[in-house]
Amino acid sequence: MPQRSIRFSDNLAKDIAAVSRDRGFSSETAFIRYAIRQEVSARQEDLVGAEERLAASIEQARKEIYRLRREHQALFAYVDTLAKTLLTCVPEPPADARPQAVARARERHHRLLKSAGQATVGESRLAMHDMIESLEGGSTREAD
């Protein structure tokens, strides 16, 4: 066992001697070894506790992400069903009125997106802004 030398102040040396006598240690060295073992084991327990708290936090975040994913899928399915229903039930405009109907529909769609964008906040607002920009860029390329 390697030997170590530690220097203590006079006050601390007196405290160590008094505590080791009061607690019934065979020597001051035995008390110092005991105190060091207690400190080291307490630190290890603290690390284990921190790891457990971290694992619990990660598990909670995983469950929340899974719940949000399910909600996102349900919302997507709802919007998909709504779009299919509208597309099935709304009649096509006559051929001579088609360009005007498409132009009005694009304007209504643009107003709908802007209204939805104004109702969103945070990350959702940024996502909506990106979607509007991509649609505005794409609408000039479409030729209906």
C-alpha positions in Angstrom: 0.0 0.0 0.0 1.5 3.3 -1.0 2.3 5.8 1.8 1.1 9.4 1.7 2.1 12.4 3.7 -0.5 14.9 4.6 0.1 18.1 6.5 -2.7 19.5 8.7 -3.0 22.9 10.4 -2.7 22.8 14.2 -6.4 23.3 14.7 -7.4 20.6 12.2 -4.9 18.1 13.8 -6.5 18.8 17.2 -10.0 18.3 15.8 -8.9 15.0 14.1 -7.4 13.7 17.4 -10.5 14.7 19.4 -13.0 13.1 16.9 -11.0 9.9 16.5 -10.9 9.5 20.4 -14.7 10.3 20.7 -15.7 7.9 18.0 -13.5 5.1 19.3 -11.1 4.8 16.4 -7.8 2.9 17.2 -5.8 5.8 15.8 -6.0 9.1 14.0 -4.9 7.3 10.8 -7.8 4.9 11.0 -10.2 7.8 11.4 -8.7 9.6 8.3 -8.9 6.4 6.2 -12.6 6.0 7.3 -13.4 9.6 6.4 -11.7 9.2 3.0 -13.7 6.0 2.3 -16.9 7.7 3.3 -16.2 10.7 1.0 -15.2 8.5 -2.0 -18.3 6.2 -1.6 -20.6 9.2 -1.2 -19.2 10.7 -4.5 -19.8 7.4 -6.3 -23.4 7.3 -5.0 -23.9 10.9 -6.2 -22.7 9.9 -9.6 -25.0 6.9 -9.7 -27.9 9.2 -8.6 -27.0 11.7 -11.3 -26.9 8.9 -14.0 -30.3 7.7 -12.9 -31.8 11.2 -13.0 -30.3 11.7 -16.4 -31.7 8.4 -17.7 -35.1 9.2 -16.3 -35.1 12.6 -18.0 -34.1 11.1 -21.3 -36.8 8.5 -21.0 -39.4 11.2 -20.3 -38.2 13.1 -23.3 -38.4 10.0 -25.5 -42.0 9.3 -24.3 -43.0 13.0 -25.1 -41.4 12.8 -28.6 -43.3 9.5 -29.2 -46.6 11.1 -28.1 -46.0 14.2 -30.3 -45.2 11.9 -33.2 -48.5 10.0 -32.8 -50.4 13.4 -32.6 -48.6 14.6 -35.8 -49.5 11.4 -37.6 -53.1 11.7 -36.5 -53.3 15.3 -37.6 -51.7 14.5 -41.0 -54.3 11.7 -41.5 -57.1 14.1 -40.7 -55.9 16.8 -43.1 -55.3 14.1 -45.8 -58.9 12.8 -45.4 -60.3 16.3 -45.4 -58.4 17.1 -48.6 -59.6 13.9 -50.3 -63.2 14.6 -49.3 -63.0 18.2 -50.7 -61.4 17.1 -53.9 -64.0 14.4 -54.4 -67.0 16.5 -53.6 -66.1 19.8 -55.3 -67.0 19.8 -59.0 -64.5 20.9 -61.6 -65.3 24.3 -63.2 -66.3 24.5 -66.8 -63.4 24.6 -69.3 -64.0 28.3 -70.2 -64.1 29.4 -66.5 -61.1 27.2 -65.4 -58.3 29.8 -65.6 -60.3 32.3 -63.6 -61.4 29.6 -61.0 -57.7 28.5 -60.6 -56.6 32.1 -60.1 -59.3 32.7 -57.4 -58.4 29.3 -55.7 -54.7 30.3 -55.6 -55.6 33.6 -54.0 -57.9 31.9 -51.4 -55.1 29.4 -50.7 -52.6 32.1 -50.3 -54.9 33.9 -47.8 -55.5 30.7 -46.0 -51.7 30.1 -45.6 -51.1 33.6 -44.4 -54.0 33.4 -41.9 -52.6 30.1 -40.6 -49.1 31.6 -40.4 -50.3 34.5 -38.3 -52.0 32.1 -35.9 -48.8 30.1 -35.3 -45.9 30.9 -33.0 -42.3 29.8 -32.5 -40.9 27.0 -34.6 -44.4 26.4 -36.1 -44.3 30.0 -37.4 -40.9 29.4 -39.0 -42.1 26.2 -40.6 -45.2 27.9 -42.0 -43.1 30.8 -43.3 -40.8 28.4 -45.1 -43.8 26.6 -46.6 -45.3 29.9 -47.9 -42.0 30.9 -49.5 -41.7 27.6 -51.2 -45.3 27.7 -52.5 -44.8 31.3 -53.7 -41.7 30.2 -55.6 -43.4 27.1 -57.0 -46.6 28.9 -58.1 -44.7 30.9 -60.7 -43.4 27.7 -62.2 -46.8 25.9 -62.4 -48.7 26.4 -65.6 -52.4 25.3 -65.1 
